[in-house]
């Protein structure tokens, strides 16, 4: 997949997740969060008011730390597709 195609597919996947109205499973949200942060090269630390949520987010980021931005975009796309196909 070319860079432009990958970016467009990533943005489309992000939009589909953001536009979805039903709640997502927490583990899916954490994976999407970590893939998004790596894909967008966002270096900010988690900023939840709840320390436990920050710990889960930090753990998710730790698990995704070896991914390149392009790999993270692909993982985000696949994760979103899988959810919408199987709802899990």
Long-range contacts (C-beta under 8 A, 24 or more apart in sequence): 1-74, 3-70, 6-70, 6-73, 6-74, 7-73, 9-73, 9-77, 10-39, 10-73, 10-76, 10-77, 13-76, 13-77, 13-80, 13-81, 14-76, 16-80, 16-84, 17-80, 24-83, 25-88, 26-56, 28-79, 28-83, 30-56, 30-57, 30-59, 30-60, 31-60, 31-64, 31-75, 31-79, 32-76, 32-79, 32-80, 33-57, 33-60, 33-61, 34-60, 34-61, 34-63, 34-64, 34-72, 35-64, 35-67, 35-72, 35-73, 35-75, 35-76, 35-79, 36-72, 36-76, 37-61, 37-64, 38-64, 38-65, 38-67, 38-68, 38-69, 38-71, 38-72, 39-69, 39-70, 39-72, 39-73, 39-76, 40-69, 41-69
